Amino acid sequence: MKNLKPLIALSVAAVTFAAAATAFGAGAYSSASSTVVKTKSTSLGTILVSSSGHTLYLDVGDKPPKFACNGGCIAIWPILGSSGKPKASGSAKQSLLGTVKHGKVTQVTYAGHPLYTFASDSSSSPTSGEGVNGFYVVSPTGAKITKAAKKTTTSSSSTSGGGYGY
């Protein structure tokens, strides 16, 4: 029984953290009146970023009002929220911006895609969330950006019979 108390306390803490992340996940990236979506040139091409320069991502699993990213996911992929009408800057198009309710948060959308940031992005690796768990960087057209496929050279003659050509 003594070993069970710390486990219960840890479980309660995890649930509390997940609930707080859902309720307040957008706080770091939303402004008091409205949120600005800008563009930035990167190795992936021109992408959407928040007013503070955080890369913006879409989740291919989202089908509003059903969201694939909830609970603890929001701690890793914070929602881009806004308390006012979002604004476009740079190559971002005002006509593609909108909002949708995601729990208690008003989430910014672009071309219908709810927008997120990635907690592990850094100044040295600003697009590290690209392709992770169905999240992709967003282009100014609203399309997901995928990394260019790497070209590999394989031999077409194989005697191993396995067919993989390793």
C-alpha positions as CSV (number, residue, x, y, z in Angstrom):
1,M,0.0,0.0,0.0
2,K,2.8,2.4,0.7
3,N,4.1,2.1,-2.8
4,L,0.6,2.8,-4.2
5,K,0.4,6.4,-2.8
6,P,3.2,7.9,-4.9
7,L,1.8,6.2,-8.0
8,I,-1.7,7.7,-7.3
9,A,-0.1,11.2,-6.6
10,L,1.8,11.0,-9.9
11,S,-1.3,10.0,-11.8
12,V,-3.3,12.9,-10.4
13,A,-0.4,15.3,-11.2
14,A,-0.3,14.0,-14.8
15,V,-4.1,14.4,-15.3
16,T,-3.9,17.9,-13.8
17,F,-1.1,18.8,-16.1
18,A,-3.0,17.5,-19.2
19,A,-6.1,19.5,-18.2
20,A,-4.0,22.7,-17.6
21,A,-2.3,22.2,-21.0
22,T,-5.7,21.9,-22.7
23,A,-7.1,25.0,-21.0
24,F,-4.0,27.2,-21.3
25,G,-2.0,25.7,-24.2
26,A,-2.5,28.7,-26.4
27,G,-1.4,31.3,-23.9
28,A,2.2,31.5,-25.0
29,Y,1.4,32.1,-28.6
30,S,-1.7,34.3,-28.5
31,S,-2.0,38.0,-28.1
32,A,-4.5,40.1,-26.1
33,S,-6.4,41.3,-29.2
34,S,-5.4,39.4,-32.3
35,T,-2.7,37.0,-33.6
36,V,-0.6,37.8,-36.6
37,V,0.4,35.0,-39.0
38,K,3.5,35.9,-41.0
39,T,5.8,34.1,-43.5
40,K,9.4,33.2,-43.3
41,S,11.9,31.8,-45.8
42,T,13.4,28.4,-44.6
43,S,15.1,25.3,-46.1
44,L,11.6,24.0,-46.7
45,G,10.7,27.1,-48.7
46,T,8.4,29.9,-47.5
47,I,6.4,28.8,-44.5
48,L,3.9,30.3,-42.0
49,V,5.1,31.5,-38.7
50,S,3.6,33.2,-35.6
51,S,4.3,36.9,-34.8
52,S,7.0,35.7,-32.5
53,G,8.6,33.6,-35.3
54,H,7.5,30.1,-34.2
55,T,6.9,27.7,-37.1
56,L,3.2,26.9,-37.7
57,Y,2.0,23.4,-38.3
58,L,-1.2,21.6,-39.3
59,D,-2.3,18.2,-38.0
60,V,-3.5,15.9,-40.8
61,G,-5.7,14.1,-38.2
62,D,-7.8,17.2,-37.5
63,K,-11.3,17.3,-38.8
64,P,-12.9,20.3,-36.9
65,P,-14.9,20.1,-34.7
66,K,-13.0,16.8,-34.0
67,F,-9.3,17.4,-33.1
68,A,-6.7,14.7,-33.1
69,C,-4.5,16.7,-30.7
70,N,-6.0,17.0,-27.3
71,G,-4.9,16.7,-23.6
72,G,-1.2,16.1,-23.2
73,C,-0.7,16.5,-26.9
74,I,-1.4,20.2,-26.5
75,A,1.7,20.5,-24.2
76,I,3.9,19.3,-27.1
77,W,1.9,21.0,-29.9
78,P,0.6,24.3,-28.4
79,I,-2.5,25.7,-30.1
80,L,-2.1,29.0,-31.9
81,G,-4.9,30.9,-30.2
82,S,-6.4,34.4,-30.6
83,S,-8.9,36.4,-28.7
84,G,-9.6,38.6,-31.8
85,K,-9.6,38.3,-35.6
86,P,-6.3,37.0,-36.8
87,K,-4.2,39.1,-39.2
88,A,-2.0,38.2,-42.1
89,S,1.4,39.6,-42.9
90,G,4.0,39.0,-45.5
91,S,2.9,36.3,-48.1
92,A,0.2,35.0,-45.7
93,K,-3.3,35.6,-47.1
94,Q,-5.9,37.3,-44.9
95,S,-8.7,35.5,-46.8
96,L,-7.3,32.1,-45.7
97,L,-7.3,33.0,-42.0
98,G,-10.1,32.0,-39.6
99,T,-10.8,30.6,-36.2
100,V,-12.4,27.5,-34.7
101,K,-13.3,26.6,-31.1
102,H,-10.9,24.0,-29.7
103,G,-12.2,23.3,-26.2
104,K,-12.1,26.6,-24.4
105,V,-9.6,28.2,-26.8
106,T,-10.3,30.0,-30.0
107,Q,-7.7,28.4,-32.4
108,V,-6.4,30.2,-35.5
109,T,-7.0,28.3,-38.8
110,Y,-5.4,28.8,-42.2
111,A,-7.2,27.4,-45.2
112,G,-9.4,25.5,-42.8
113,H,-6.5,23.9,-40.9
114,P,-6.2,24.5,-37.2
115,L,-2.6,25.8,-36.5
116,Y,-0.1,24.6,-33.9
117,T,3.4,25.3,-32.9
118,F,6.0,22.7,-31.7
119,A,7.4,22.9,-28.2
120,S,10.7,21.3,-29.3
121,D,11.4,23.8,-32.1
122,S,14.4,26.1,-31.5
123,S,16.3,28.8,-33.2
124,S,18.9,26.3,-34.5
125,S,16.1,23.8,-35.5
126,P,13.0,25.9,-36.3
127,T,11.1,23.2,-38.2
128,S,12.0,20.1,-36.2
129,G,8.3,19.1,-36.0
130,E,8.1,18.6,-39.8
131,G,6.5,15.2,-40.5
132,V,6.3,14.2,-36.8
133,N,3.2,12.3,-35.9
134,G,1.1,13.8,-38.7
135,F,2.1,17.4,-38.2
136,Y,3.4,19.4,-41.2
137,V,4.7,22.9,-41.8
138,V,2.2,25.1,-43.6
139,S,2.8,27.0,-46.9
140,P,1.3,30.4,-47.7
141,T,-1.2,28.5,-50.0
142,G,-2.4,26.5,-47.0
143,A,-0.9,23.3,-48.2
144,K,1.2,21.0,-46.0
145,I,4.9,21.1,-46.8
146,T,6.6,17.7,-46.9
147,K,10.3,17.2,-47.0
148,A,11.7,16.4,-50.5
149,A,12.2,12.7,-50.9
150,K,15.9,11.8,-50.8
151,K,17.2,10.2,-54.0
152,T,18.7,6.8,-53.4
153,T,20.6,4.5,-55.7
154,T,19.5,0.9,-55.7
155,S,20.6,-2.0,-57.8
156,S,17.9,-3.5,-59.9
157,S,19.6,-6.9,-60.0
158,S,19.4,-8.9,-56.9
159,T,20.1,-12.6,-56.4
160,S,19.0,-12.7,-52.8
161,G,15.4,-13.2,-53.7
162,G,14.3,-10.8,-50.9
163,G,13.4,-8.0,-53.3
164,Y,14.5,-5.2,-51.0
165,G,18.0,-4.5,-52.5
166,Y,19.7,-3.5,-49.3
